[in-house]
Amino acid sequence: MTEMMITWWASFKRFFEKKDGQALVEYALILVLVAIAVIVALRLLGTQVGATFDTISGELGGAS
């Protein structure tokens, strides 16, 4: 049982010592920040974008 615990602990330490996970966390943080920026931009410009789409839709509907 002790040998199994030592093996498990060594595997656990190796898992958290890898540097590859650090890059993954950095990419995740960048993705989250970009998502927040997109949400904020859509909130601020939402009504203007909606009005533009309504205008385009009305023009296309009148063309047919």
PDB file of N, CA, C and O in Angstrom:
ATOM      1  N   MET A   1       0.833  -1.194   0.000  1.00  0.00           N
ATOM      2  CA  MET A   1       0.000   0.000   0.000  1.00  0.00           C
ATOM      3  C   MET A   1       0.871   1.249   0.000  1.00  0.00           C
ATOM      4  O   MET A   1       0.572   2.202  -0.718  1.00  0.00           O
ATOM      5  N   THR A   2       1.940   1.265   0.787  1.00  0.00           N
ATOM      6  CA  THR A   2       2.833   2.412   0.856  1.00  0.00           C
ATOM      7  C   THR A   2       3.492   2.668  -0.493  1.00  0.00           C
ATOM      8  O   THR A   2       3.632   3.812  -0.924  1.00  0.00           O
ATOM      9  N   GLU A   3       3.889   1.594  -1.145  1.00  0.00           N
ATOM     10  CA  GLU A   3       4.520   1.735  -2.462  1.00  0.00           C
ATOM     11  C   GLU A   3       3.545   2.344  -3.467  1.00  0.00           C
ATOM     12  O   GLU A   3       3.932   3.169  -4.294  1.00  0.00           O
ATOM     13  N   MET A   4       2.294   1.937  -3.390  1.00  0.00           N
ATOM     14  CA  MET A   4       1.278   2.489  -4.281  1.00  0.00           C
ATOM     15  C   MET A   4       1.074   3.983  -4.011  1.00  0.00           C
ATOM     16  O   MET A   4       0.913   4.764  -4.949  1.00  0.00           O
ATOM     17  N   MET A   5       1.081   4.382  -2.743  1.00  0.00           N
ATOM     18  CA  MET A   5       0.921   5.797  -2.388  1.00  0.00           C
ATOM     19  C   MET A   5       2.099   6.626  -2.893  1.00  0.00           C
ATOM     20  O   MET A   5       1.917   7.748  -3.366  1.00  0.00           O
ATOM     21  N   ILE A   6       3.306   6.069  -2.790  1.00  0.00           N
ATOM     22  CA  ILE A   6       4.485   6.783  -3.270  1.00  0.00           C
ATOM     23  C   ILE A   6       4.408   6.953  -4.779  1.00  0.00           C
ATOM     24  O   ILE A   6       4.720   8.025  -5.297  1.00  0.00           O
ATOM     25  N   THR A   7       4.004   5.929  -5.478  1.00  0.00           N
ATOM     26  CA  THR A   7       3.850   6.004  -6.932  1.00  0.00           C
ATOM     27  C   THR A   7       2.784   7.014  -7.305  1.00  0.00           C
ATOM     28  O   THR A   7       2.968   7.798  -8.236  1.00  0.00           O
ATOM     29  N   TRP A   8       1.681   7.004  -6.594  1.00  0.00           N
ATOM     30  CA  TRP A   8       0.599   7.963  -6.869  1.00  0.00           C
ATOM     31  C   TRP A   8       1.072   9.381  -6.626  1.00  0.00           C
ATOM     32  O   TRP A   8       0.787  10.272  -7.426  1.00  0.00           O
ATOM     33  N   TRP A   9       1.790   9.607  -5.539  1.00  0.00           N
ATOM     34  CA  TRP A   9       2.269  10.952  -5.208  1.00  0.00           C
ATOM     35  C   TRP A   9       3.262  11.437  -6.265  1.00  0.00           C
ATOM     36  O   TRP A   9       3.233  12.608  -6.643  1.00  0.00           O
ATOM     37  N   ALA A  10       4.125  10.569  -6.739  1.00  0.00           N
ATOM     38  CA  ALA A  10       5.093  10.940  -7.773  1.00  0.00           C
ATOM     39  C   ALA A  10       4.365  11.318  -9.066  1.00  0.00           C
ATOM     40  O   ALA A  10       4.734  12.289  -9.728  1.00  0.00           O
ATOM     41  N   SER A  11       3.344  10.560  -9.420  1.00  0.00           N
ATOM     42  CA  SER A  11       2.559  10.883 -10.614  1.00  0.00           C
ATOM     43  C   SER A  11       1.832  12.209 -10.442  1.00  0.00           C
ATOM     44  O   SER A  11       1.751  13.008 -11.375  1.00  0.00           O
ATOM     45  N   PHE A  12       1.311  12.436  -9.260  1.00  0.00           N
ATOM     46  CA  PHE A  12       0.597  13.675  -8.960  1.00  0.00           C
ATOM     47  C   PHE A  12       1.526  14.880  -9.096  1.00  0.00           C
ATOM     48  O   PHE A  12       1.146  15.896  -9.680  1.00  0.00           O
ATOM     49  N   LYS A  13       2.733  14.771  -8.562  1.00  0.00           N
ATOM     50  CA  LYS A  13       3.708  15.860  -8.652  1.00  0.00           C
ATOM     51  C   LYS A  13       4.126  16.109 -10.095  1.00  0.00           C
ATOM     52  O   LYS A  13       4.237  17.261 -10.514  1.00  0.00           O
ATOM     53  N   ARG A  14       4.360  15.042 -10.863  1.00  0.00           N
ATOM     54  CA  ARG A  14       4.753  15.193 -12.272  1.00  0.00           C
ATOM     55  C   ARG A  14       3.663  15.898 -13.064  1.00  0.00           C
ATOM     56  O   ARG A  14       3.955  16.714 -13.938  1.00  0.00           O
ATOM     57  N   PHE A  15       2.412  15.587 -12.761  1.00  0.00           N
ATOM     58  CA  PHE A  15       1.292  16.198 -13.476  1.00  0.00           C
ATOM     59  C   PHE A  15       1.299  17.711 -13.301  1.00  0.00           C
ATOM     60  O   PHE A  15       1.070  18.442 -14.264  1.00  0.00           O
ATOM     61  N   PHE A  16       1.554  18.188 -12.100  1.00  0.00           N
ATOM     62  CA  PHE A  16       1.507  19.617 -11.840  1.00  0.00           C
ATOM     63  C   PHE A  16       2.819  20.332 -12.140  1.00  0.00           C
ATOM     64  O   PHE A  16       2.857  21.562 -12.146  1.00  0.00           O
ATOM     65  N   GLU A  17       3.892  19.589 -12.389  1.00  0.00           N
ATOM     66  CA  GLU A  17       5.158  20.214 -12.728  1.00  0.00           C
ATOM     67  C   GLU A  17       5.312  20.452 -14.218  1.00  0.00           C
ATOM     68  O   GLU A  17       6.236  21.155 -14.628  1.00  0.00           O
ATOM     69  N   LYS A  18       4.447  19.895 -15.034  1.00  0.00           N
ATOM     70  CA  LYS A  18       4.551  20.068 -16.475  1.00  0.00           C
ATOM     71  C   LYS A  18       4.302  21.521 -16.843  1.00  0.00           C
ATOM     72  O   LYS A  18       3.458  22.185 -16.240  1.00  0.00           O
ATOM     73  N   LYS A  19       5.024  22.005 -17.815  1.00  0.00           N
ATOM     74  CA  LYS A  19       4.876  23.389 -18.260  1.00  0.00           C
ATOM     75  C   LYS A  19       3.819  23.523 -19.352  1.00  0.00           C
ATOM     76  O   LYS A  19       3.383  24.635 -19.651  1.00  0.00           O
ATOM     77  N   ASP A  20       3.403  22.417 -19.948  1.00  0.00           N
ATOM     78  CA  ASP A  20       2.401  22.469 -21.013  1.00  0.00           C
ATOM     79  C   ASP A  20       1.066  22.997 -20.496  1.00  0.00           C
ATOM     80  O   ASP A  20       0.361  23.709 -21.212  1.00  0.00           O
ATOM     81  N   GLY A  21       0.724  22.661 -19.286  1.00  0.00           N
ATOM     82  CA  GLY A  21      -0.531  23.127 -18.707  1.00  0.00           C
ATOM     83  C   GLY A  21      -0.553  24.633 -18.527  1.00  0.00           C
ATOM     84  O   GLY A  21      -1.613  25.255 -18.585  1.00  0.00           O
ATOM     85  N   GLN A  22       0.611  25.218 -18.309  1.00  0.00           N
ATOM     86  CA  GLN A  22       0.699  26.663 -18.137  1.00  0.00           C
ATOM     87  C   GLN A  22       0.271  27.363 -19.416  1.00  0.00           C
ATOM     88  O   GLN A  22      -0.464  28.349 -19.353  1.00  0.00           O
ATOM     89  N   ALA A  23       0.706  26.887 -20.568  1.00  0.00           N
ATOM     90  CA  ALA A  23       0.320  27.481 -21.843  1.00  0.00           C
ATOM     91  C   ALA A  23      -1.180  27.333 -22.059  1.00  0.00           C
ATOM     92  O   ALA A  23      -1.828  28.243 -22.576  1.00  0.00           O
ATOM     93  N   LEU A  24      -1.728  26.199 -21.667  1.00  0.00           N
ATOM     94  CA  LEU A  24      -3.162  25.977 -21.809  1.00  0.00           C
ATOM     95  C   LEU A  24      -3.950  26.976 -20.977  1.00  0.00           C
ATOM     96  O   LEU A  24      -4.971  27.489 -21.435  1.00  0.00           O
ATOM     97  N   VAL A  25      -3.500  27.257 -19.780  1.00  0.00           N
ATOM     98  CA  VAL A  25      -4.172  28.225 -18.920  1.00  0.00           C
ATOM     99  C   VAL A  25      -4.074  29.623 -19.527  1.00  0.00           C
ATOM    100  O   VAL A  25      -5.037  30.389 -19.483  1.00  0.00           O
ATOM    101  N   GLU A  26      -2.930  29.952 -20.086  1.00  0.00           N
ATOM    102  CA  GLU A  26      -2.770  31.263 -20.718  1.00  0.00           C
ATOM    103  C   GLU A  26      -3.721  31.417 -21.898  1.00  0.00           C
ATOM    104  O   GLU A  26      -4.354  32.461 -22.054  1.00  0.00           O
ATOM    105  N   TYR A  27      -3.824  30.388 -22.727  1.00  0.00           N
ATOM    106  CA  TYR A  27      -4.755  30.444 -23.853  1.00  0.00           C
ATOM    107  C   TYR A  27      -6.196  30.566 -23.372  1.00  0.00           C
ATOM    108  O   TYR A  27      -6.991  31.288 -23.973  1.00  0.00           O
ATOM    109  N   ALA A  28      -6.534  29.874 -22.307  1.00  0.00           N
ATOM    110  CA  ALA A  28      -7.887  29.961 -21.762  1.00  0.00           C
ATOM    111  C   ALA A  28      -8.181  31.372 -21.260  1.00  0.00           C
ATOM    112  O   ALA A  28      -9.278  31.888 -21.469  1.00  0.00           O
ATOM    113  N   LEU A  29      -7.204  32.001 -20.596  1.00  0.00           N
ATOM    114  CA  LEU A  29      -7.400  33.372 -20.121  1.00  0.00           C
ATOM    115  C   LEU A  29      -7.579  34.344 -21.286  1.00  0.00           C
ATOM    116  O   LEU A  29      -8.424  35.237 -21.224  1.00  0.00           O
ATOM    117  N   ILE A  30      -6.798  34.175 -22.332  1.00  0.00           N
ATOM    118  CA  ILE A  30      -6.947  35.030 -23.516  1.00  0.00           C
ATOM    119  C   ILE A  30      -8.327  34.844 -24.123  1.00  0.00           C
ATOM    120  O   ILE A  30      -8.981  35.819 -24.493  1.00  0.00           O
ATOM    121  N   LEU A  31      -8.771  33.602 -24.227  1.00  0.00           N
ATOM    122  CA  LEU A  31     -10.093  33.319 -24.786  1.00  0.00           C
ATOM    123  C   LEU A  31     -11.191  33.966 -23.956  1.00  0.00           C
ATOM    124  O   LEU A  31     -12.141  34.521 -24.509  1.00  0.00           O
ATOM    125  N   VAL A  32     -11.071  33.901 -22.645  1.00  0.00           N
ATOM    126  CA  VAL A  32     -12.063  34.507 -21.759  1.00  0.00           C
ATOM    127  C   VAL A  32     -12.074  36.021 -21.929  1.00  0.00           C
ATOM    128  O   VAL A  32     -13.143  36.628 -21.991  1.00  0.00           O
ATOM    129  N   LEU A  33     -10.897  36.636 -22.004  1.00  0.00           N
ATOM    130  CA  LEU A  33     -10.829  38.089 -22.178  1.00  0.00           C
ATOM    131  C   LEU A  33     -11.408  38.529 -23.518  1.00  0.00           C
ATOM    132  O   LEU A  33     -12.088  39.553 -23.588  1.00  0.00           O
ATOM    133  N   VAL A  34     -11.153  37.777 -24.574  1.00  0.00           N
ATOM    134  CA  VAL A  34     -11.729  38.099 -25.881  1.00  0.00           C
ATOM    135  C   VAL A  34     -13.245  37.953 -25.837  1.00  0.00           C
ATOM    136  O   VAL A  34     -13.964  38.789 -26.386  1.00  0.00           O
ATOM    137  N   ALA A  35     -13.733  36.908 -25.196  1.00  0.00           N
ATOM    138  CA  ALA A  35     -15.181  36.707 -25.089  1.00  0.00           C
ATOM    139  C   ALA A  35     -15.830  37.861 -24.326  1.00  0.00           C
ATOM    140  O   ALA A  35     -16.898  38.338 -24.709  1.00  0.00           O
ATOM    141  N   ILE A  36     -15.189  38.305 -23.252  1.00  0.00           N
ATOM    142  CA  ILE A  36     -15.736  39.429 -22.481  1.00  0.00           C
ATOM    143  C   ILE A  36     -15.749  40.691 -23.337  1.00  0.00           C
ATOM    144  O   ILE A  36     -16.720  41.447 -23.305  1.00  0.00           O
ATOM    145  N   ALA A  37     -14.680  40.930 -24.105  1.00  0.00           N
ATOM    146  CA  ALA A  37     -14.619  42.107 -24.973  1.00  0.00           C
ATOM    147  C   ALA A  37     -15.718  42.069 -26.033  1.00  0.00           C
ATOM    148  O   ALA A  37     -16.325  43.097 -26.330  1.00  0.00           O
ATOM    149  N   VAL A  38     -15.975  40.898 -26.600  1.00  0.00           N
ATOM    150  CA  VAL A  38     -17.036  40.767 -27.610  1.00  0.00           C
ATOM    151  C   VAL A  38     -18.397  41.017 -26.983  1.00  0.00           C
ATOM    152  O   VAL A  38     -19.233  41.697 -27.579  1.00  0.00           O
ATOM    153  N   ILE A  39     -18.634  40.488 -25.806  1.00  0.00           N
ATOM    154  CA  ILE A  39     -19.917  40.686 -25.136  1.00  0.00           C
ATOM    155  C   ILE A  39     -20.138  42.163 -24.827  1.00  0.00           C
ATOM    156  O   ILE A  39     -21.229  42.689 -25.043  1.00  0.00           O
ATOM    157  N   VAL A  40     -19.100  42.833 -24.321  1.00  0.00           N
ATOM    158  CA  VAL A  40     -19.217  44.262 -24.010  1.00  0.00           C
ATOM    159  C   VAL A  40     -19.481  45.056 -25.284  1.00  0.00           C
ATOM    160  O   VAL A  40     -20.332  45.946 -25.296  1.00  0.00           O
ATOM    161  N   ALA A  41     -18.756  44.740 -26.359  1.00  0.00           N
ATOM    162  CA  ALA A  41     -18.948  45.455 -27.623  1.00  0.00           C
ATOM    163  C   ALA A  41     -20.361  45.247 -28.158  1.00  0.00           C
ATOM    164  O   ALA A  41     -20.983  46.189 -28.648  1.00  0.00           O
ATOM    165  N   LEU A  42     -20.866  44.033 -28.069  1.00  0.00           N
ATOM    166  CA  LEU A  42     -22.224  43.766 -28.547  1.00  0.00           C
ATOM    167  C   LEU A  42     -23.268  44.473 -27.694  1.00  0.00           C
ATOM    168  O   LEU A  42     -24.283  44.939 -28.212  1.00  0.00           O
ATOM    169  N   ARG A  43     -23.024  44.555 -26.389  1.00  0.00           N
ATOM    170  CA  ARG A  43     -23.951  45.285 -25.515  1.00  0.00           C
ATOM    171  C   ARG A  43     -23.994  46.758 -25.870  1.00  0.00           C
ATOM    172  O   ARG A  43     -25.064  47.365 -25.909  1.00  0.00           O
ATOM    173  N   LEU A  44     -22.809  47.339 -26.133  1.00  0.00           N
ATOM    174  CA  LEU A  44     -22.743  48.762 -26.440  1.00  0.00           C
ATOM    175  C   LEU A  44     -23.293  49.083 -27.830  1.00  0.00           C
ATOM    176  O   LEU A  44     -23.931  50.118 -28.023  1.00  0.00           O
ATOM    177  N   LEU A  45     -23.047  48.205 -28.786  1.00  0.00           N
ATOM    178  CA  LEU A  45     -23.449  48.459 -30.163  1.00  0.00           C
ATOM    179  C   LEU A  45     -24.694  47.682 -30.581  1.00  0.00           C
ATOM    180  O   LEU A  45     -25.110  47.748 -31.738  1.00  0.00           O
ATOM    181  N   GLY A  46     -25.279  46.958 -29.657  1.00  0.00           N
ATOM    182  CA  GLY A  46     -26.393  46.072 -29.988  1.00  0.00           C
ATOM    183  C   GLY A  46     -27.553  46.755 -30.677  1.00  0.00           C
ATOM    184  O   GLY A  46     -28.060  46.249 -31.679  1.00  0.00           O
ATOM    185  N   THR A  47     -27.984  47.894 -30.163  1.00  0.00           N
ATOM    186  CA  THR A  47     -29.142  48.563 -30.761  1.00  0.00           C
ATOM    187  C   THR A  47     -28.794  49.124 -32.134  1.00  0.00           C
ATOM    188  O   THR A  47     -29.628  49.103 -33.039  1.00  0.00           O
ATOM    189  N   GLN A  48     -27.582  49.621 -32.296  1.00  0.00           N
ATOM    190  CA  GLN A  48     -27.179  50.156 -33.595  1.00  0.00           C
ATOM    191  C   GLN A  48     -27.071  49.045 -34.633  1.00  0.00           C
ATOM    192  O   GLN A  48     -27.496  49.213 -35.776  1.00  0.00           O
ATOM    193  N   VAL A  49     -26.506  47.920 -34.234  1.00  0.00           N
ATOM    194  CA  VAL A  49     -26.386  46.788 -35.157  1.00  0.00           C
ATOM    195  C   VAL A  49     -27.776  46.266 -35.516  1.00  0.00           C
ATOM    196  O   VAL A  49     -28.039  45.941 -36.674  1.00  0.00           O
ATOM    197  N   GLY A  50     -28.660  46.184 -34.533  1.00  0.00           N
ATOM    198  CA  GLY A  50     -30.026  45.730 -34.797  1.00  0.00           C
ATOM    199  C   GLY A  50     -30.754  46.656 -35.747  1.00  0.00           C
ATOM    200  O   GLY A  50     -31.467  46.194 -36.638  1.00  0.00           O
ATOM    201  N   ALA A  51     -30.585  47.962 -35.570  1.00  0.00           N
ATOM    202  CA  ALA A  51     -31.224  48.929 -36.464  1.00  0.00           C
ATOM    203  C   ALA A  51     -30.672  48.803 -37.880  1.00  0.00           C
ATOM    204  O   ALA A  51     -31.421  48.913 -38.850  1.00  0.00           O
ATOM    205  N   THR A  52     -29.380  48.575 -38.002  1.00  0.00           N
ATOM    206  CA  THR A  52     -28.774  48.402 -39.333  1.00  0.00           C
ATOM    207  C   THR A  52     -29.326  47.161 -40.009  1.00  0.00           C
ATOM    208  O   THR A  52     -29.648  47.201 -41.197  1.00  0.00           O
ATOM    209  N   PHE A  53     -29.444  46.060 -39.282  1.00  0.00           N
ATOM    210  CA  PHE A  53     -30.004  44.844 -39.864  1.00  0.00           C
ATOM    211  C   PHE A  53     -31.470  45.053 -40.245  1.00  0.00           C
ATOM    212  O   PHE A  53     -31.912  44.548 -41.277  1.00  0.00           O
ATOM    213  N   ASP A  54     -32.208  45.769 -39.452  1.00  0.00           N
ATOM    214  CA  ASP A  54     -33.605  46.072 -39.789  1.00  0.00           C
ATOM    215  C   ASP A  54     -33.680  46.878 -41.079  1.00  0.00           C
ATOM    216  O   ASP A  54     -34.527  46.606 -41.930  1.00  0.00           O
ATOM    217  N   THR A  55     -32.807  47.862 -41.232  1.00  0.00           N
ATOM    218  CA  THR A  55     -32.775  48.675 -42.434  1.00  0.00           C
ATOM    219  C   THR A  55     -32.445  47.823 -43.658  1.00  0.00           C
ATOM    220  O   THR A  55     -33.101  47.930 -44.694  1.00  0.00           O
ATOM    221  N   ILE A  56     -31.432  46.986 -43.532  1.00  0.00           N
ATOM    222  CA  ILE A  56     -31.034  46.098 -44.650  1.00  0.00           C
ATOM    223  C   ILE A  56     -32.173  45.154 -44.984  1.00  0.00           C
ATOM    224  O   ILE A  56     -32.479  44.941 -46.157  1.00  0.00           O
ATOM    225  N   SER A  57     -32.796  44.590 -43.976  1.00  0.00           N
ATOM    226  CA  SER A  57     -33.902  43.675 -44.189  1.00  0.00           C
ATOM    227  C   SER A  57     -35.063  44.368 -44.907  1.00  0.00           C
ATOM    228  O   SER A  57     -35.671  43.804 -45.816  1.00  0.00           O
ATOM    229  N   GLY A  58     -35.357  45.591 -44.485  1.00  0.00           N
ATOM    230  CA  GLY A  58     -36.440  46.345 -45.135  1.00  0.00           C
ATOM    231  C   GLY A  58     -36.120  46.647 -46.587  1.00  0.00           C
ATOM    232  O   GLY A  58     -36.997  46.559 -47.447  1.00  0.00           O
ATOM    233  N   GLU A  59     -34.888  46.997 -46.867  1.00  0.00           N
ATOM    234  CA  GLU A  59     -34.485  47.278 -48.260  1.00  0.00           C
ATOM    235  C   GLU A  59     -34.546  46.031 -49.102  1.00  0.00           C
ATOM    236  O   GLU A  59     -34.993  46.083 -50.248  1.00  0.00           O
ATOM    237  N   LEU A  60     -34.112  44.916 -48.567  1.00  0.00           N
ATOM    238  CA  LEU A  60     -34.138  43.655 -49.329  1.00  0.00           C
ATOM    239  C   LEU A  60     -35.584  43.191 -49.536  1.00  0.00           C
ATOM    240  O   LEU A  60     -35.913  42.646 -50.589  1.00  0.00           O
ATOM    241  N   GLY A  61     -36.436  43.401 -48.550  1.00  0.00           N
ATOM    242  CA  GLY A  61     -37.839  43.009 -48.685  1.00  0.00           C
ATOM    243  C   GLY A  61     -38.554  43.851 -49.716  1.00  0.00           C
ATOM    244  O   GLY A  61     -39.440  43.359 -50.414  1.00  0.00           O
ATOM    245  N   GLY A  62     -38.182  45.116 -49.823  1.00  0.00           N
ATOM    246  CA  GLY A  62     -38.797  45.997 -50.812  1.00  0.00           C
ATOM    247  C   GLY A  62     -38.286  45.734 -52.214  1.00  0.00           C
ATOM    248  O   GLY A  62     -38.957  46.092 -53.182  1.00  0.00           O
ATOM    249  N   ALA A  63     -37.131  45.128 -52.355  1.00  0.00           N
ATOM    250  CA  ALA A  63     -36.532  44.885 -53.668  1.00  0.00           C
ATOM    251  C   ALA A  63     -37.232  43.744 -54.389  1.00  0.00           C
ATOM    252  O   ALA A  63     -37.208  43.699 -55.619  1.00  0.00           O
ATOM    253  N   SER A  64     -37.840  42.839 -53.679  1.00  0.00           N
ATOM    254  CA  SER A  64     -38.456  41.692 -54.356  1.00  0.00           C
ATOM    255  C   SER A  64     -39.852  41.980 -54.671  1.00  0.00           C
ATOM    256  O   SER A  64     -40.543  41.137 -55.244  1.00  0.00           O
TER     257      SER A  64
END
